[in-house]
Amino acid sequence: MPRSDSTFGPFDILSVPAIRLPSQETVDAIIRQSGAMAPEPLAQPPLHRLALKRNEQGVSLSTIAKKLGVEIVEARRQEQATTDLLISQLYRWRDALETSVADLLFELNEIPTNPIKCRSQLVKMMKSVRTIMETTKEDGTRVLAEMLAEQFIDLMPELEHINAWPTIGQAREPRALGQAALRHFDAAIARFIEE
């Protein structure tokens, strides 16, 4: 049965001439001639913050190299944010900079669960709640503050013993004299100041 020219059979692709792709050298030469820039490789995200922490503490590169027991060139290479360090190297940097490994790797506020920061924030909030409980004259506000205090204590039982923020100055009895009354005043100094 004769075939028309507009239809192809399954093996007709074999008779199509092969397309030759240009070599990489040819592509590079065309890019150079056209003045186009080759795409930049994607920047690697920082792996650590060694250089930032060293600069933050004001430690020189030579000092850190001595503490690490390496040449300055090696210390410079290690502190580059894209250098993939061994854990033992991170521990040496930790000891040299007297900080934590977590601080070398992350900003403290980037660490999702920093227990010290979390505890500090809870203590501050509990102090504020206790201050509200002591100073408010409204019953509704006092009840809400007590409920909030109970919820904080459920989260962290040691908050039960946290007191309110200190008031300005120390409370003293009306008849007690302040520090100014206890200080000695020299009249000779007053004359010297007046002149």
C-alpha beads as a LAMMPS data file, in Angstrom:
LAMMPS data file: protein, C-alpha beads

195 atoms
194 bonds

1 atom types
1 bond types

-500.0 500.0 xlo xhi
-500.0 500.0 ylo yhi
-500.0 500.0 zlo zhi

Masses

1 110.0

Atoms # bond

1 1 1 0.000 0.000 0.000
2 1 1 1.566 3.349 -1.024
3 1 1 2.223 5.978 1.605
4 1 1 1.520 9.670 1.280
5 1 1 4.352 12.122 1.985
6 1 1 2.524 13.791 4.870
7 1 1 2.478 10.729 7.117
8 1 1 5.376 9.198 8.987
9 1 1 5.825 5.690 10.221
10 1 1 7.358 4.732 13.557
11 1 1 10.859 4.202 12.088
12 1 1 10.965 7.269 9.824
13 1 1 12.740 9.280 12.557
14 1 1 15.860 7.271 11.819
15 1 1 16.060 8.823 8.401
16 1 1 16.020 12.425 9.745
17 1 1 19.514 13.962 9.792
18 1 1 21.015 14.418 13.311
19 1 1 21.192 17.912 14.752
20 1 1 24.658 18.842 15.944
21 1 1 24.798 20.970 19.088
22 1 1 27.657 23.457 19.409
23 1 1 30.452 22.583 21.815
24 1 1 30.856 24.371 25.141
25 1 1 33.884 26.223 23.774
26 1 1 31.784 27.572 20.903
27 1 1 29.046 28.709 23.292
28 1 1 31.642 30.448 25.536
29 1 1 33.199 32.177 22.487
30 1 1 29.791 33.446 21.330
31 1 1 29.058 34.792 24.848
32 1 1 32.435 36.568 24.990
33 1 1 31.948 38.102 21.521
34 1 1 28.468 39.346 22.335
35 1 1 29.639 40.945 25.595
36 1 1 26.957 39.097 27.537
37 1 1 27.803 37.976 31.040
38 1 1 27.672 34.324 31.939
39 1 1 25.236 33.644 34.776
40 1 1 26.842 33.837 38.201
41 1 1 26.755 30.668 40.260
42 1 1 24.307 30.805 43.142
43 1 1 25.901 32.087 46.340
44 1 1 26.268 29.490 49.060
45 1 1 24.479 30.420 52.281
46 1 1 26.747 31.091 55.276
47 1 1 27.538 28.018 57.342
48 1 1 28.779 29.847 60.450
49 1 1 29.535 33.267 61.967
50 1 1 33.171 32.838 63.056
51 1 1 34.509 36.046 61.446
52 1 1 31.552 38.062 62.752
53 1 1 32.035 36.793 66.319
54 1 1 35.820 37.349 66.162
55 1 1 35.331 40.942 64.990
56 1 1 32.534 41.478 67.504
57 1 1 34.913 40.511 70.323
58 1 1 37.775 42.571 68.894
59 1 1 40.136 39.591 68.593
60 1 1 42.790 39.884 65.882
61 1 1 43.308 37.172 63.302
62 1 1 46.856 36.548 64.525
63 1 1 45.648 36.105 68.110
64 1 1 42.955 33.645 67.071
65 1 1 45.463 31.744 64.914
66 1 1 47.764 31.373 67.952
67 1 1 44.876 30.149 70.118
68 1 1 43.855 27.641 67.426
69 1 1 47.454 26.541 66.839
70 1 1 47.290 27.221 63.084
71 1 1 48.820 29.650 60.609
72 1 1 47.033 32.966 59.948
73 1 1 46.216 31.842 56.394
74 1 1 44.456 28.739 57.752
75 1 1 42.546 30.759 60.375
76 1 1 41.407 33.175 57.621
77 1 1 40.256 30.217 55.482
78 1 1 38.378 28.649 58.400
79 1 1 36.555 31.849 59.319
80 1 1 35.150 32.338 55.814
81 1 1 31.416 31.845 56.192
82 1 1 31.253 29.279 53.377
83 1 1 34.017 27.036 54.764
84 1 1 32.603 23.692 55.860
85 1 1 34.372 22.995 59.157
86 1 1 34.739 19.831 61.171
87 1 1 32.976 19.748 64.520
88 1 1 36.367 19.545 66.257
89 1 1 37.367 22.801 64.520
90 1 1 34.158 24.485 65.698
91 1 1 34.941 23.383 69.253
92 1 1 38.427 24.892 68.984
93 1 1 36.876 28.201 67.790
94 1 1 34.367 27.993 70.644
95 1 1 37.189 27.683 73.182
96 1 1 39.283 30.403 71.525
97 1 1 36.380 32.892 71.464
98 1 1 34.950 31.715 74.811
99 1 1 31.415 31.374 73.483
100 1 1 28.970 28.595 72.624
101 1 1 28.919 26.588 69.418
102 1 1 25.307 27.679 68.916
103 1 1 26.427 31.318 69.020
104 1 1 29.036 30.556 66.342
105 1 1 26.369 29.031 64.117
106 1 1 23.281 31.204 64.712
107 1 1 22.156 34.545 66.046
108 1 1 20.633 33.847 69.452
109 1 1 17.278 35.197 68.295
110 1 1 17.414 32.830 65.280
111 1 1 17.631 29.763 67.512
112 1 1 14.069 28.448 67.624
113 1 1 14.214 27.179 71.216
114 1 1 16.744 29.038 73.288
115 1 1 15.839 27.998 76.838
116 1 1 17.831 30.766 78.529
117 1 1 16.212 33.502 76.458
118 1 1 12.781 31.901 76.894
119 1 1 13.181 31.726 80.682
120 1 1 14.377 35.326 80.816
121 1 1 11.341 36.499 78.861
122 1 1 8.964 34.527 81.092
123 1 1 10.528 36.000 84.245
124 1 1 10.124 39.539 82.862
125 1 1 6.490 38.876 81.930
126 1 1 5.783 37.416 85.385
127 1 1 7.338 40.490 87.043
128 1 1 5.025 42.675 84.957
129 1 1 1.993 40.560 85.905
130 1 1 2.908 40.769 89.619
131 1 1 3.308 44.561 89.295
132 1 1 -0.148 44.820 87.723
133 1 1 -1.585 42.682 90.532
134 1 1 -0.037 44.961 93.192
135 1 1 -0.818 48.328 91.632
136 1 1 -4.242 47.955 90.055
137 1 1 -7.303 49.148 91.875
138 1 1 -9.769 47.516 89.481
139 1 1 -11.082 44.077 90.413
140 1 1 -11.453 42.943 86.786
141 1 1 -7.844 43.762 85.983
142 1 1 -6.649 42.033 89.155
143 1 1 -8.593 38.855 88.298
144 1 1 -7.144 38.797 84.761
145 1 1 -3.626 39.316 86.127
146 1 1 -4.100 36.462 88.627
147 1 1 -5.312 34.158 85.839
148 1 1 -2.298 35.127 83.732
149 1 1 0.039 34.476 86.677
150 1 1 -1.471 31.003 87.130
151 1 1 -0.948 30.257 83.427
152 1 1 2.710 31.348 83.636
153 1 1 3.203 29.157 86.723
154 1 1 1.719 26.210 84.798
155 1 1 4.347 26.816 82.086
156 1 1 7.225 27.256 84.518
157 1 1 6.547 26.425 88.207
158 1 1 9.601 28.348 89.518
159 1 1 7.854 31.597 88.462
160 1 1 5.675 31.258 91.551
161 1 1 8.364 32.970 93.653
162 1 1 8.988 35.889 91.260
163 1 1 8.192 39.296 92.756
164 1 1 6.951 42.483 91.085
165 1 1 9.277 45.003 89.492
166 1 1 10.902 47.187 92.158
167 1 1 9.300 50.539 92.722
168 1 1 11.358 53.690 92.233
169 1 1 13.481 54.258 95.311
170 1 1 13.137 52.406 98.579
171 1 1 10.075 52.796 100.703
172 1 1 10.858 54.406 104.061
173 1 1 8.773 55.619 106.906
174 1 1 7.696 59.275 106.822
175 1 1 9.933 60.178 109.794
176 1 1 13.061 58.503 108.347
177 1 1 15.702 60.741 106.826
178 1 1 17.000 60.214 103.312
179 1 1 20.642 59.806 102.240
180 1 1 21.012 63.554 101.702
181 1 1 20.556 64.169 105.436
182 1 1 23.396 61.772 106.251
183 1 1 25.958 63.395 103.964
184 1 1 28.456 65.911 105.342
185 1 1 28.563 69.291 103.607
186 1 1 31.814 71.254 103.655
187 1 1 31.273 75.039 103.625
188 1 1 34.789 75.611 102.226
189 1 1 33.809 73.809 99.060
190 1 1 30.737 76.018 98.721
191 1 1 32.924 79.147 98.870
192 1 1 35.271 77.678 96.268
193 1 1 32.348 76.967 93.916
194 1 1 30.948 80.506 94.316
195 1 1 34.268 82.093 93.253

Bonds

1 1 1 2
2 1 2 3
3 1 3 4
4 1 4 5
5 1 5 6
6 1 6 7
7 1 7 8
8 1 8 9
9 1 9 10
10 1 10 11
11 1 11 12
12 1 12 13
13 1 13 14
14 1 14 15
15 1 15 16
16 1 16 17
17 1 17 18
18 1 18 19
19 1 19 20
20 1 20 21
21 1 21 22
22 1 22 23
23 1 23 24
24 1 24 25
25 1 25 26
26 1 26 27
27 1 27 28
28 1 28 29
29 1 29 30
30 1 30 31
31 1 31 32
32 1 32 33
33 1 33 34
34 1 34 35
35 1 35 36
36 1 36 37
37 1 37 38
38 1 38 39
39 1 39 40
40 1 40 41
41 1 41 42
42 1 42 43
43 1 43 44
44 1 44 45
45 1 45 46
46 1 46 47
47 1 47 48
48 1 48 49
49 1 49 50
50 1 50 51
51 1 51 52
52 1 52 53
53 1 53 54
54 1 54 55
55 1 55 56
56 1 56 57
57 1 57 58
58 1 58 59
59 1 59 60
60 1 60 61
61 1 61 62
62 1 62 63
63 1 63 64
64 1 64 65
65 1 65 66
66 1 66 67
67 1 67 68
68 1 68 69
69 1 69 70
70 1 70 71
71 1 71 72
72 1 72 73
73 1 73 74
74 1 74 75
75 1 75 76
76 1 76 77
77 1 77 78
78 1 78 79
79 1 79 80
80 1 80 81
81 1 81 82
82 1 82 83
83 1 83 84
84 1 84 85
85 1 85 86
86 1 86 87
87 1 87 88
88 1 88 89
89 1 89 90
90 1 90 91
91 1 91 92
92 1 92 93
93 1 93 94
94 1 94 95
95 1 95 96
96 1 96 97
97 1 97 98
98 1 98 99
99 1 99 100
100 1 100 101
101 1 101 102
102 1 102 103
103 1 103 104
104 1 104 105
105 1 105 106
106 1 106 107
107 1 107 108
108 1 108 109
109 1 109 110
110 1 110 111
111 1 111 112
112 1 112 113
113 1 113 114
114 1 114 115
115 1 115 116
116 1 116 117
117 1 117 118
118 1 118 119
119 1 119 120
120 1 120 121
121 1 121 122
122 1 122 123
123 1 123 124
124 1 124 125
125 1 125 126
126 1 126 127
127 1 127 128
128 1 128 129
129 1 129 130
130 1 130 131
131 1 131 132
132 1 132 133
133 1 133 134
134 1 134 135
135 1 135 136
136 1 136 137
137 1 137 138
138 1 138 139
139 1 139 140
140 1 140 141
141 1 141 142
142 1 142 143
143 1 143 144
144 1 144 145
145 1 145 146
146 1 146 147
147 1 147 148
148 1 148 149
149 1 149 150
150 1 150 151
151 1 151 152
152 1 152 153
153 1 153 154
154 1 154 155
155 1 155 156
156 1 156 157
157 1 157 158
158 1 158 159
159 1 159 160
160 1 160 161
161 1 161 162
162 1 162 163
163 1 163 164
164 1 164 165
165 1 165 166
166 1 166 167
167 1 167 168
168 1 168 169
169 1 169 170
170 1 170 171
171 1 171 172
172 1 172 173
173 1 173 174
174 1 174 175
175 1 175 176
176 1 176 177
177 1 177 178
178 1 178 179
179 1 179 180
180 1 180 181
181 1 181 182
182 1 182 183
183 1 183 184
184 1 184 185
185 1 185 186
186 1 186 187
187 1 187 188
188 1 188 189
189 1 189 190
190 1 190 191
191 1 191 192
192 1 192 193
193 1 193 194
194 1 194 195
